[in-house]
């Protein structure tokens, strides 16, 4: 009887172990199936910011609009790190604007266009309809959204920036400067635009006549800083000096705080003729 009892006990133990194995496999297969949890991402065909321009003359012909980027990919990174990105078909994409008085969306021949309306900023949102993604045998179904920013300039606006400019791209201008920064340099650009509404920045301005053709030949285009902290001295622009570098603080009492870079035109005697543009900046610890 004792042997029979031990044998029965062993059989029952093995049965319990065996019955738990399928349950473990089943629970491992369940997470992720038709579950939209995880980090969602949308890859668009172009940049995450758009620069547009409008004419201040309201009688001018309105821009025809710029076609919005297309959706290249959607994916979900699951809580377990698995990337669900094998989509048979990506859901239809629609666009909306947070401020249609600045930039409005219009569908033209089946494509989405953004049309600049007035100076300002807005957020454009791309909404992607439900899309089923796969990772191995697992699937996730979800909707997606992606925001891009749009900045609308007036034609004729001046832009002070240290960034390399490109048409339709908003310059990423540095406004926090370390006390030991002596290399960041700023250039002045004038915004123009084409018939579609794309903002164009052209070449850096270097002389007074770039601002106004009527200015005297000996008038000078220069940059200064309001508190003479960021730029200790006047920086005169020319064909050989298309940008003005900031000055590092390397000795004496260090200044931390706000300042303002100013582009201006002065006459031969140093008298102010025109303050063209300004950029608030802040000096911070290195």
Backbone as a ProteinNet text record, in pm:
[ID]
protein_1_A
[PRIMARY]
XXXXXXXXXXXXXXXXXXXXXXXXXXXXXXXXXXXXXXXXXXXXXXXXXXXXXXXXXXXXXXXXXXXXXXXXXXXXXXXXXXXXXXXXXXXXXXXXXXXXXXXXXXXXXXXXXXXXXXXXXXXXXXXXXXXXXXXXXXXXXXXXXXXXXXXXXXXXXXXXXXXXXXXXXXXXXXXXXXXXXXXXXXXXXXXXXXXXXXXXXXXXXXXXXXXXXXXXXXXXXXXXXXXXXXXXXXXXXXXXXXXXXXXXXXXXXXXXXXXXXXXXXXXXXXXXXXXXXXXXXXXXXX
[TERTIARY]
82.1	0	84.7	193.8	279.8	336	376.8	432.8	326.6	205.9	97	69.2	72.8	47.5	152.7	280.6	387.6	375.2	339.3	323.5	211.2	100.1	-14.6	21	96.9	139.4	227.8	318.2	407.3	329.8	230.7	148.1	71.1	15.4	-60.5	29.1	151.7	244.9	282.6	312.1	346.7	231.1	109.4	-9.5	-26.7	0.6	-12.1	91.2	215.4	320.4	283.7	237.5	201.7	87.5	-10.1	-125.9	-89.9	18.1	56.7	134.4	194.1	276	194.1	81.3	0.6	-49	-80.6	-127.5	-18.8	106.7	216.3	233.1	224.9	236.6	121.1	2.2	-115.7	-103.2	-54.9	-44.3	65.2	169.8	276.1	229.1	133.5	86.3	-19.6	-80	-192.5	-152.1	-48.8	-15.6	21.2	-30.1	2.8	-97.6	-178.3	-274.6	-392.8	-410.6	-517.2	-515.1	-395.7	-378.4	-296.3	-349.6	-282	-183.5	-157.5	-67.6	75.2	152	289.1	312.1	432.8	469.8	442.9	356.9	320	410.7	439.9	523.8	479.8	488.8	454.8	574.8	618.8	727	668.5	691.1	642.9	754.6	716.4	812	898.7	872	954.2	960.9	1015.9	1052.4	934.2	967.3	864.2	821.3	875.5	831.2	829.9	736.8	720.4	719.2	797.5	799.4	727.2	626.3	547.6	550.6	506	507.1	383.3	333.7	217.9	252.1	180.5	198.5	114.1	170.3	93.7	-7.7	11.3	-83.8	-201.5	-314.4	-430	-490.9	-449.7	-500.2	-414.7	-303	-213.9	-279.7	-238.1	-291.3	-255.9	-354.5	-332	-243.1	-160.8	-76.6	-162.2	-108.7	-183.7	-173.4	-74.4	-62.5	52.8	96.3	208.1	155.5	189	140.9	204.1	121.1	167.7	237.2	326.5	399.8	307.3	354.8	280.3	331.9	254	292.3	376.1	501.4	589.5	576.8	555.4	554.2	480.5	412.7	359.7	411.3	435.5	482.1	445.7	446.5	423.3	536.1	601	698	626.1	606	529.9	599.7	525.8	581.6	698.1	701.4	809.4	925.9	919.1	1026.7	1010.5	913.7	891.7	836.2	885.3	841.9	741.8	620	512.9	512.9	560.8	572.2	542.9	490.2	458.7	312.1	286.3	148.7	118.6	8	-34.1	-78	-160.3	-207.1	-208	-150.5	-157.8	-290.7	-357.8	-487.6	-481.6	-595.6	-602.4	-559.7	-487.8	-439.9	-522.8	-559.4	-628.8	-555.1	-562.2	-490.8	-588.2	-548.8	-627	-531.6	-582.1	-500.9	-556.1	-465.2	-508.7	-554.6	-516.1	-552.9	-566	-687	-710.7	-701.1	-696.1	-677.3	-530.5	-441.9	-298.8	-261.8	-303	-273.9	-392	-448	-565.7	-531.7	-609	-591	-693.1	-646.7	-737.6	-699.2	-799.4	-775	-785.9	-679.8	-675.1	-641.7	-736	-718.6	-673.8	-738.8	-713.5	-595.4	-518.4	-402	-429.4	-363.1	-380.4	-274.7	-320.8	-230.8	-251.4	-144.3	-155.9	-137.3	-227.3	-225.2	-204.3	-98.8	-78.7	-184.1	-232.1	-337	-286.8	-221.5	-172.6	-53.9	24	143.1	105.6	185.8	159.9	210.4	169.7	209.2	85.5	95.5	-13.9	45.3	-34	5.1	-82.9	-19.3	-92.3	-85.4	-200.7	-207.6	-246.7	-164.7	-194.4	-255.8	-377.4	-446.4	-454.7	-402.2	-399.5	-506.5	-593.7	-702.9	-646.6	-736	-696	-611.1	-496.6	-401	-359.5	-358.2	-317.1	-171.3	-92.7	50.4	80.4	188.9	226	367.8	387.2	520.2	516.5	573.4	559.4	413.8	363.4	222.8	133.2	189.6	112	68.5	-42.1	-92.2	-133.5	-127.5	-179.3	-253	-370.6	-448.7	-465.7	-431.9	-436.9	-453.7	-497.9	-496	-371.7	-329.4	-206.3	-225.6	-146.4	-143.5	0.3	25.5	157.7	139.2	205.4	196.5	320.7	299.1	410.2	375	476.7	452.3	467.4	389.4	400	415.3	511	532.8	508.3	418.1	388.3	450.5	537.8	601.4	528.8	544.9	507.6	624.8	597	703.7	762.9	893.1	959.6	1004.4	963.3	1013	1163.5	1230.9	1374.2	1393.3	1487.9	1514.5	1662	1688.7	1824.1	1841.8	1941.9	1960.6	2105.9	2144.1	2276.1	2266	2143.1	2120.4	2143.4	2180.3	2188.1	2045.6	2010.8	1871.8	1847.2	1721	1676.6	1530.5	1491	1352.3	1256.6	1148.5	1038.9	1076	1198.3	1240.9	1255	1189.7	1199.2	1339.1	1413.6	1547.6	1539.6	1630.9	1639	1744.3	1698.6	1788.9	1829	1955.9	2009.6	1986.5	1919.1	1891.3	1949.9	2008.4	2079.8	2228.7	2307.6	2450.3	2532.1	2624.7	2712.5	2808.4	2851.2	2937.8	3069	3114.4	3241.1	3222.7	3100.8	3072.8	3128.2	3223.6	3278	3273.7	3193.9	3190.1	3054.2	2945.3	2812.9	2802	2761.9	2755.3	2618	2568.5	2434.1	2439.2	2346.6	2330.9	2188.7	2170.4	2040.6	1985.1	1858.9	1793.9	1661.4	1619.4	1489.7	1400.8	1279.7	1187.3	1118.6	1123	1042	958	880.9	798.3	761	734.9	694.1	542.1	490.4	345.6	270.9	341.2	274	262.1	348.1	347.7	470.2	566.4	690.1	771.8	819.1	906.2	1047.1	1106.5	1243.1	1328.3	1452.2	1537.4	1654	1688	1792.4	1928.1	2011	2146.4	2145.8	2246.7	2259.9	2278.3	2215.9	2226.8	2356.2	2424	2555.3	2575.6	2481.1	2501.3	2368.1	2378.4	2260	2162.6	2214.9	2127.3	2048.4	2090	2009.9	1878.8	1881	1762.4	1675.2	1738.1	1665.4	1759.5	1719.3	1805.5	1835.2	1754	1772.4	1874.6	1921.5	2020.3	2151.1	2220.4	2345.1	2451.4	2542.5	2648	2737.5	2751.8	2839.4	2763.8	2633.7	2560.8	2607.5	2602.4	2659	2554.2	2553.3	2471	2558.7	2513	2595.5	2509	2577.4	2509.7	2574.7	2489.2	2534.1	2447.7	2483.2	2392.7	2352.1	2228.9	2169.9	2249.2	2297.1	2369.7	2520.5	2564.4	2707.5	2769.8	2690.4	2740.9	2766.5	2667.1	2681	2778.5	2767.9	2862.8	2923.5	3049.9	3116.2	3142.1	3161	3191.7	3094.8	3091.9	3008.5	3063.7	2974.3	3013.8	2961.1	3049.4	3010.2	3002.3	2891.8	2874	2926.8	2969.8	3020.5	3020.1	3062.9	3068.8	3162.2	3262	3356	3321.7	3219.6	3176.3	3024.4	2971.1	2825.9	2756.2	2834.8	2775.5	2854.7	2792.7	2856.7	2867	2989.6	3006.2	2983.8	2939.4	2926.9	3064.3	3075.6	3203.4	3198.9	3301.8	3310.5	3352.1	3302.3	3345	3454.6	3575.5	3688.6	3759.6	3728.9	3796.9	3703.1	3736.8	3657.4	3524.8	3436	3306.9	3221.4	3165.4	3085.3	2941.7	2888.8	2748.7	2659.6	2554	2450.4	2317.4	2242.1	2112.4	2075.8	1980.1	1925.9	2004.8	1999.1	2056.7	1977.4	2011.3	1938.3	2034.2	2036	2117.7	2035.2	2095.2	2023.3	2096.4	2022.7	2075.6	2025	2115.9	2077.9	2160.4	2108.4	2180.2	2217.1	2345.3	2390.5	2456.3	2461.2	2526	2675.8	2745.5	2891.3	2937.9	2848.4	2882	2838	2782.7	2739.8	2599.1	2527.4	2390.3	2294.7	2203	2108.5	2015.9	2009.7	1920.5	1798.9	1821.9	1712.2	1748.7	1660.7	1676	1598	1667.5	1608.5	1543.3	1614.4	1563.2	1633	1568.9	1631.6	1598.9	1685.7	1667.9	1701.1	1602.2	1631.3	1713.6	1817.8	1902.1	1928.2	1981.2	2011.4	2150.2	2230.2	2362.7	2350.1	2400.9	2388.3	2524.8	2531.8	2657.1	2697.7	2827.9	2880.1	2853.5
-121.8	0	125.7	121.4	238.7	268.2	161	182.7	238.3	182.5	231.9	378.9	418.9	558.8	650.9	607.8	690.1	702.5	591.2	593.5	685.8	678.7	764.8	912.1	939.2	1076.4	1129.5	1045	1084.3	1112.4	1025.6	1044	1174.5	1205	1329.7	1452.7	1444.3	1556.4	1582.1	1470.8	1485.3	1542.7	1502	1551.5	1701.2	1748.7	1891.2	1972.4	1919.5	1988	1994.7	1879.8	1873.6	1967.3	1976.1	2062.2	2209.9	2243.6	2385.4	2433.8	2341.7	2381.4	2448.6	2389.3	2458	2594.1	2606	2734	2840.7	2802.3	2897.7	2945.2	2850.4	2888.5	2979.8	2951.6	3030.8	3173	3188.1	3322	3402.3	3334.2	3404.8	3454.6	3389.3	3426	3534.4	3555.5	3648.3	3795.4	3843.8	3986.2	4029.4	4145.9	4200.1	4165.6	4062.3	4024.6	4120.6	4193.7	4294.6	4392.6	4428.3	4517.5	4636.9	4757.6	4875.6	4939.3	4873.9	4933.7	4938.4	5036.9	5054.1	5195.3	5221.7	5354	5360.7	5451.7	5464.5	5567.5	5543	5636.5	5641.4	5760.9	5782.5	5848.4	5793.5	5853	5917.9	6049.5	6123.8	6138.9	6179.1	6185	6310.3	6406	6527.4	6582.8	6704.1	6761.6	6781.3	6799.5	6814.5	6959.2	7052.1	7190.8	7249.4	7340.2	7399.5	7551.4	7619.2	7765.2	7813.5	7898.3	7952.2	8104.8	8167.7	8314.3	8364.8	8480.2	8544.2	8689	8742.6	8881.9	8970.3	9080.2	9172.2	9251.7	9254.9	9320.2	9225	9256.2	9165.7	9157.3	9246.9	9239.5	9145.8	9098.6	9009.5	8873.2	8800.1	8665.8	8573.5	8501.4	8411.6	8294.8	8244.1	8127.4	8006.1	7923.1	7804.1	7689.8	7695	7592.8	7496.6	7433.6	7339.2	7200.8	7101.3	6966.3	6913.2	6854.7	6802.1	6667.3	6630.8	6504.6	6384.3	6273.2	6148.4	6063.5	5963.1	5872.9	5759.4	5750.4	5643.9	5515.8	5532.5	5414.4	5445.4	5346	5351.8	5229.1	5244.1	5129.4	5147.2	5035.7	5036.8	4957.7	5018.2	4945.5	4897.7	4766	4708.7	4722.3	4695.9	4704.8	4608	4501.7	4403.4	4436	4552	4592.6	4545.5	4459	4410.5	4523.9	4534.5	4640.2	4582.7	4632	4590.7	4688.5	4645	4737.6	4673	4551.2	4484.5	4507.6	4616	4652	4615.6	4545.8	4517.2	4645.8	4723.4	4852.5	4952.9	5072.2	5179.9	5251.3	5279.2	5344.6	5480.9	5528	5657.8	5770.9	5868.4	5982.5	6106.9	6179.4	6307.6	6412.9	6537.8	6647.2	6750	6813.9	6922.5	7029.2	7150.9	7262.3	7313.9	7345.8	7399.8	7544.1	7611.9	7752	7782.1	7767.8	7787.3	7932.4	8023.7	8164.8	8195.4	8101.8	8114.3	8024.7	7898.6	7802.5	7706.8	7696	7611.2	7491.3	7385	7262.7	7260.3	7223.5	7211.5	7088.1	7011.1	6893.2	6933	6904.2	6937.7	6811.2	6768.8	6648.4	6528.3	6513.5	6397.7	6410.1	6518.3	6538	6651.4	6645.6	6748.4	6856.7	6982.2	7097.7	7188.5	7258.6	7362.8	7496.6	7589.7	7721.7	7826.6	7908.9	8014	8122.7	8170.8	8272.4	8403.3	8394.7	8513.9	8477.3	8576.5	8554.3	8491.1	8393	8326.9	8183.7	8107.7	7967.2	7880.4	7757.4	7661.3	7520.9	7427.9	7286.7	7211.5	7137.7	7054.2	6910.7	6844.6	6708.1	6611.7	6508.2	6399.8	6284.9	6246.5	6136.8	6016.8	5904.1	5782.5	5686.1	5641.1	5550.5	5417.4	5338	5210.7	5126.3	5084.3	5004.8	4883.8	4766.7	4644.8	4614.2	4600	4572.7	4434.5	4375.8	4241.4	4237.9	4146.8	4109.6	3958.3	3888.1	3743	3704.5	3624.4	3583.4	3678.9	3782.8	3875.5	3996.3	4054.2	4172.6	4280.7	4403.1	4518.2	4605.5	4652.5	4741.4	4874.6	4982.6	5113.4	5225.1	5340.1	5463.6	5542.3	5635	5708.2	5856.6	5941.1	6084.2	6133.6	6235.8	6297.9	6446.9	6528.3	6673.6	6731	6832.1	6911.8	7058.5	7139.2	7282.1	7360	7464.3	7552.1	7695.6	7765.7	7907.7	7986.3	8083.5	8168.1	8305.6	8344.1	8476.3	8569.8	8698.4	8795.9	8810.9	8822.2	8853.2	8988.6	8993.8	9116.5	9112.7	9010.6	8995	8970.6	9013.7	8986.6	8880.4	8792.1	8682.5	8683.8	8690.3	8677.1	8533.6	8465.5	8325.8	8283.7	8184	8121.6	7994.8	7954.8	7830	7848.9	7738.3	7738.6	7735.8	7831.5	7842.1	7757.6	7716.5	7642	7676.5	7682	7715.1	7617	7670.2	7594.5	7530.8	7552.9	7497.4	7610	7595.3	7696.8	7692.1	7803.1	7803.7	7769.6	7685.3	7649.2	7739.1	7851.6	7956.9	7936.4	7949.6	7935.8	8064.8	8055.2	8174.3	8164.8	8050.7	8036.5	8021.3	8113	8117.9	8098.5	8004.2	7982.5	8100.6	8127.8	8243.2	8234.1	8111.3	8095.2	8073.3	8098.8	8081.4	8200.4	8171.3	8276.7	8240.9	8138.9	8090	8103.7	8101.4	8112.9	8247.6	8242	8364.1	8376.8	8498.5	8525.3	8600.8	8563.5	8631	8684.5	8778.1	8842.4	8802	8761.7	8719.1	8792.6	8807.6	8866.9	8760.5	8747.9	8644	8686.9	8597.6	8612.8	8485.6	8474.8	8355.7	8333.2	8206.4	8177.6	8172.9	8137.9	8140.8	8034.7	7931.4	7826.4	7862.9	7956.9	7995.1	7949.2	7888.7	7846.3	7968.2	7969.5	8077	8053.8	8160.1	8154.4	8257.6	8220.2	8307.2	8368	8311.6	8368.6	8372.6	8466.8	8481.9	8580	8568.6	8660.2	8803.2	8898.2	9039.5	9096.2	9179.7	9226.9	9377	9449.3	9593.8	9667.5	9797.3	9878.5	9877	9875.4	9876.3	9745.9	9638.4	9515.4	9538.6	9635.6	9669.5	9768.5	9869.9	9973	10031.9	10020.4	10066.1	10215	10290.6	10435.4	10477.9	10382.9	10420.3	10462.6	10551.4	10606.5	10498.3	10521.5	10422.8	10401.4	10506.3	10492	10455.6	10425.9	10368.8	10225	10180	10049.6	9962.3	9834	9733.3	9664.8	9663.4	9608.1	9538.3	9464.9	9401.3	9445.6	9464.6	9501	9423.1	9427.9	9373.5	9486.5	9482	9592.5	9625.1	9519.5	9540	9528.4	9510	9494	9380.2	9275.1	9156.3	9043	9014.1	8907.7	8948.9	9074.2	9131.7	9254.9	9243.1	9352.2	9471.4	9441	9546.6	9539.8	9644.3	9649.2	9551.8	9476.8	9381.1	9431.6	9483.2	9537.1	9423	9416.3	9313.7	9362.4	9267.1	9301	9174.9	9187.9	9071.1	8965.2	9007.7	8912.6	8871.9	8934.6	8901.9	8895.9	8781.4	8766.7	8731.2	8711.2	8680.3	8750.7	8764.8	8832.7	8736	8703.3	8610.1	8679	8601.5	8653.4	8652	8722.3	8730.8	8647.8	8566.5	8484.8	8571.3	8535.7	8601	8514.4	8560.4	8478.4	8535.3	8657.6	8718	8815.7	8845.2	8940.6	8881.3	8967.6	8924.3	8871.8	8754.4	8690.5	8740.9	8774.6	8818.7	8700.5	8682.6	8584.2	8656.9	8634.2	8699.7	8729.1	8816.5	8844.2	8951.2	8943.6	9045.3	9041.5	9122.9	9127.4	9159.9	9073.7	9099.1	9183.8	9290.7	9386.4	9403.4	9395.6	9429.4	9568.7	9657	9796	9857.4	9967.5	10047.5	10180.1	10218.7	10348.1	10425.9	10558.2	10639.3	10650.3	10726.4	10734.2	10791.4	10864.2	10922.1	10832.7	10715.4	10623.6	10649.4	10742.1	10773	10666	10624.5	10518.6	10565.4	10483.6	10509.7	10417.8	10290.2	10191.4	10073.7	10041.4	9916.2	9809.6	9713.4	9619.5	9500.3	9439.3	9318.7	9301.4	9225.7	9198.6	9055.7	8999.4	8862.2	8856.5	8829.3	8813.4	8686.2	8696.3	8582	8583.6	8472.7	8460.9	8399.7	8460.9	8408.4	8315.3	8192.5	8091.9	8034.9	7961.3	7897.8	7793.1	7776.9	7678.4	7536.6
0	0	0	68.8	72.9	-64.2	-137.6	-271.4	-365.8	-352.1	-437.5	-410.5	-285.8	-250.2	-306.9	-303	-356.8	-508.6	-572.1	-718.1	-759.7	-685	-716.4	-697.7	-590.9	-564	-675.9	-726.6	-835.2	-964.6	-992.6	-1112.7	-1106.9	-991.1	-975	-991.4	-936.2	-948.3	-1093	-1166.9	-1308.2	-1388.6	-1352.8	-1423.6	-1403.4	-1281.5	-1253.2	-1331.7	-1339.2	-1415.6	-1562.2	-1615.5	-1757	-1790.3	-1701	-1728.8	-1724.1	-1652.5	-1642.5	-1763.8	-1841.2	-1956	-2065.5	-2110	-2212.4	-2166.5	-2037.9	-1985.4	-1998	-1973.5	-1983.7	-2127.4	-2224	-2364.5	-2405.3	-2357.5	-2393.6	-2341.5	-2216.7	-2160.2	-2230.3	-2280.7	-2351.6	-2487.6	-2548.6	-2682	-2677.8	-2562.8	-2554.4	-2563.6	-2487.6	-2493.2	-2634.1	-2676	-2807.7	-2915.1	-2896.9	-2998.9	-2996	-3107.9	-3117.7	-3000.4	-2958.3	-2844.5	-2892.2	-2881.6	-2936.4	-2839.1	-2723.7	-2626.1	-2679.5	-2633.1	-2677.1	-2728.2	-2773.5	-2823.1	-2973.1	-3014.3	-3155.3	-3224	-3349.1	-3423.7	-3569.3	-3627.6	-3768	-3835.9	-3946.9	-4024.6	-4149.4	-4162.2	-4277.9	-4380.8	-4499.9	-4610.6	-4609.9	-4519	-4515.6	-4374.2	-4361	-4232.1	-4137.6	-4008.3	-3906	-3886.2	-3964.6	-3957.6	-4098.6	-4121.9	-4254.8	-4240.9	-4325.5	-4328.2	-4453.8	-4433.1	-4544	-4538.5	-4646.1	-4651.5	-4722.8	-4675	-4737.9	-4770.9	-4865.1	-4905.3	-4813.8	-4767.4	-4682.9	-4764.3	-4894.4	-4984	-5007	-4947.3	-4954	-5093.3	-5183.3	-5320.6	-5406.6	-5351.1	-5426.7	-5443.7	-5543.4	-5568.2	-5452.6	-5401.4	-5287.6	-5328.3	-5236.5	-5267	-5302.7	-5389.8	-5432.6	-5332.3	-5244.2	-5141.4	-5164.4	-5056.4	-5057.3	-5021	-5102.1	-5074.3	-4946.2	-4862.4	-4734.1	-4752.8	-4660.1	-4674.4	-4666	-4720.2	-4714.1	-4598.6	-4560.2	-4451.9	-4509.8	-4467	-4514.5	-4433.3	-4301.8	-4214.5	-4085.3	-4030.9	-3894.9	-3821.4	-3692.8	-3614.7	-3468.1	-3396.9	-3253	-3187.4	-3090.4	-3009.6	-2884.4	-2874.1	-2764	-2630.3	-2524.4	-2390.1	-2370.5	-2449.7	-2440	-2532.6	-2602.7	-2691.9	-2834.7	-2860.6	-2997.3	-3084.1	-3207.7	-3299.6	-3399	-3393.2	-3484.5	-3601.3	-3717	-3829.8	-3964.4	-3963.4	-4089.6	-4123.1	-4195.4	-4228.6	-4373.6	-4395.7	-4533	-4601.9	-4532.9	-4584.5	-4471	-4496.1	-4397.8	-4414.8	-4303	-4307.2	-4373.9	-4420.1	-4488.3	-4394.3	-4448.4	-4369.9	-4401.5	-4297.8	-4313.6	-4231.6	-4276.8	-4210.7	-4155.5	-4045.3	-3986.9	-3934.5	-3920.7	-3872.1	-3740.1	-3647.3	-3518	-3529.6	-3637.8	-3655.7	-3805	-3854.7	-3998.3	-4041.4	-3945.5	-3981.3	-4010	-3975.4	-4006	-4123.6	-4116.8	-4223.4	-4234.6	-4352.9	-4372.3	-4461.4	-4443.7	-4522.2	-4634.8	-4752.9	-4866.6	-4947.7	-4986.2	-5068.4	-5215.4	-5290.3	-5432.3	-5510.7	-5594.3	-5676.8	-5593.7	-5476.7	-5392.4	-5298.9	-5309.2	-5222.2	-5123.7	-5007.1	-4904	-4919.3	-4919.7	-4931.9	-4811.2	-4770.2	-4669	-4738.4	-4706.7	-4768.5	-4659.9	-4670.2	-4570.5	-4583.7	-4469.4	-4469.8	-4408.9	-4293.3	-4224.3	-4136.5	-4101.4	-4019	-3885.5	-3843.1	-3715.5	-3717.2	-3618	-3609.2	-3590.1	-3634.6	-3619.6	-3614.9	-3566.4	-3565.6	-3664	-3753.3	-3847.9	-3799.3	-3793.8	-3742	-3852	-3868.4	-3962.4	-3881.7	-3915.7	-3847.5	-3940.9	-3895.1	-3976	-3923.5	-4013.2	-3974.9	-3925.6	-3864.1	-3803.5	-3898.9	-3848.4	-3925.8	-3843.1	-3905	-3836	-3868	-3761.7	-3773.6	-3717.3	-3766.7	-3722.9	-3668.5	-3574	-3527	-3509.3	-3606.7	-3604.2	-3620.7	-3525.5	-3528.6	-3451.2	-3393.1	-3310.3	-3392.9	-3356.7	-3426.3	-3328.9	-3374.5	-3300.4	-3401.2	-3364.4	-3450.3	-3378.8	-3447.2	-3381.7	-3483.3	-3433.6	-3511.4	-3469.6	-3553.6	-3528.2	-3557.3	-3490.1	-3521.9	-3521.6	-3602.6	-3609.1	-3630.1	-3545.6	-3556.3	-3623.8	-3706	-3756.8	-3735.6	-3714.9	-3691.7	-3821.6	-3833.2	-3949.8	-3899.8	-3956.9	-3927.2	-4055	-4045.6	-4161.3	-4137.7	-4229.3	-4225.7	-4321.8	-4298.7	-4400.4	-4496.1	-4624.4	-4718.9	-4679.7	-4671.7	-4628	-4484.3	-4407.3	-4270.8	-4273.1	-4167	-4151.9	-4043.4	-4066.6	-3973.4	-3935.8	-3804.2	-3751.2	-3703.3	-3755.6	-3715.6	-3733.4	-3655.1	-3672.1	-3755.5	-3789.1	-3861.3	-4011.3	-4075.7	-4221.8	-4276.2	-4359.2	-4404.9	-4529.6	-4543.1	-4661.2	-4684.9	-4809.5	-4841.6	-4774.5	-4719.4	-4656.9	-4523.1	-4474.9	-4346.5	-4244.8	-4129.3	-4024.1	-3962.2	-3962	-3901	-3751.6	-3707.1	-3566.2	-3501	-3451	-3404	-3258.6	-3232.5	-3097.3	-3020.1	-2905.8	-2824.8	-2684.6	-2649	-2522.2	-2553.2	-2502.5	-2533.6	-2406.3	-2408	-2293.6	-2279.4	-2157.2	-2132	-2210.3	-2237.1	-2309.5	-2459	-2509.2	-2651.4	-2730	-2816.6	-2900.5	-3047.7	-3078.7	-3217.6	-3285.1	-3208.2	-3269.2	-3340.3	-3466.3	-3547.8	-3612.7	-3619.6	-3669.8	-3802.4	-3890.7	-4019.2	-4030.2	-4121.7	-4142.4	-4279	-4280.7	-4404.9	-4420.9	-4547.3	-4577.4	-4640.5	-4586.8	-4632.7	-4761.1	-4859.3	-4979.4	-4991.6	-5098.6	-5114.1	-5259.4	-5291.5	-5429.3	-5438.9	-5554.3	-5576.8	-5497.1	-5450.9	-5373.5	-5226.3	-5180.5	-5040.2	-4964.6	-5033.8	-4969	-4928.1	-4801.5	-4755.3	-4808.2	-4860.6	-4912.7	-4839.4	-4808.7	-4727.7	-4805.5	-4918.9	-5002.4	-4934.9	-4978.3	-4924.1	-4807.3	-4723.1	-4609.3	-4659.8	-4592.2	-4628.3	-4570.1	-4648.6	-4604.8	-4616.6	-4676.6	-4692.4	-4677.7	-4652	-4625.4	-4742.2	-4863.3	-4981.1	-4995.3	-4924.6	-4921.9	-4845.7	-4756.6	-4677.7	-4753.1	-4807.2	-4881.6	-4987	-5110.8	-5220.5	-5214.1	-5139.8	-5133.6	-5028.2	-4946.3	-4844.9	-4911.6	-4844.6	-4899.3	-4913.9	-5007.3	-5033.8	-4912.4	-4829.3	-4713.2	-4585.5	-4596.8	-4484	-4462.6	-4337.9	-4301.9	-4234.4	-4270.8	-4202.6	-4098.4	-3974	-3866.5	-3761.3	-3673.2	-3560.5	-3430.3	-3329.9	-3194.9	-3096.8	-2969.8	-2868.4	-2774.7	-2730.2	-2654.5	-2528.4	-2459.4	-2333	-2350.8	-2474.7	-2504.3	-2423.9	-2401	-2331.8	-2430.7	-2512.8	-2612.2	-2721.9	-2763.6	-2859.8	-2794.6	-2758.5	-2687.6	-2779.1	-2907.9	-3005.3	-3121.8	-3200.8	-3321.4	-3424.8	-3489.4	-3592.5	-3726.9	-3808.8	-3938.3	-4039.1	-4112.4	-4213.7	-4347.8	-4428.6	-4561.4	-4646	-4771.6	-4860.1	-4804.2	-4728.2	-4669.9	-4528.7	-4471.4	-4334.3	-4333.1	-4374.6	-4389.6	-4259.4	-4152.3	-4022.4	-3913.2	-3796.2	-3683.5	-3566.3	-3521.1	-3409.3	-3274.9	-3177.2	-3041.5	-2976.6	-2864.5	-2793.4	-2666.1	-2645	-2523.7	-2405.7	-2287.5	-2164	-2102.8	-2112.2	-2067.6	-1945.2	-1909.1	-1794.5	-1724.2	-1598.9	-1522.3	-1475	-1433.4	-1383.3	-1497.6	-1478.5	-1582.5	-1576.7	-1694	-1703.3	-1738.3	-1661.9	-1691	-1697.8	-1802.6	-1813.2	-1957.3	-1974.2	-2107.5	-2180	-2310.4	-2397.5	-2527.8	-2621.1	-2747.6	-2860.5	-2961.2	-3080.1	-3176.5	-3225.4	-3310.2	-3443	-3552.7	-3685	-3718.6	-3758.1	-3779.8	-3891.9	-3944.9	-4044.2	-3979.1	-3994.3	-3942.8	-4057	-4041.5	-4144.2	-4116.6	-4197.6	-4185.9	-4053	-3984.2	-3854	-3738	-3770.3	-3665.8	-3615.6	-3679.8	-3637.7	-3691.1	-3606.4	-3644.5	-3756.5	-3861.7	-3974.4	-3967.6	-3931.3	-3932.8	-3843.5	-3750	-3675.3	-3749.9	-3806.3	-3901.1	-3832	-3737.7	-3671.4	-3537.9	-3449.1	-3319.2	-3275.8	-3193.9	-3145.6	-2996.6	-2910.2	-2767.1	-2744.8	-2663.3	-2629.3	-2478.5	-2430.3	-2287.8	-2271	-2182.9	-2152.3	-2031.9	-2046.5	-1940.9	-1906.6	-1796.7	-1756.3	-1860.4	-1874.4	-1971.2	-1921.6
[MASK]
++++++++++++++++++++++++++++++++++++++++++++++++++++++++++++++++++++++++++++++++++++++++++++++++++++++++++++++++++++++++++++++++++++++++++++++++++++++++++++++++++++++++++++++++++++++++++++++++++++++++++++++++++++++++++++++++++++++++++++++++++++++++++++++++++++++++++++++++++++++++++++++

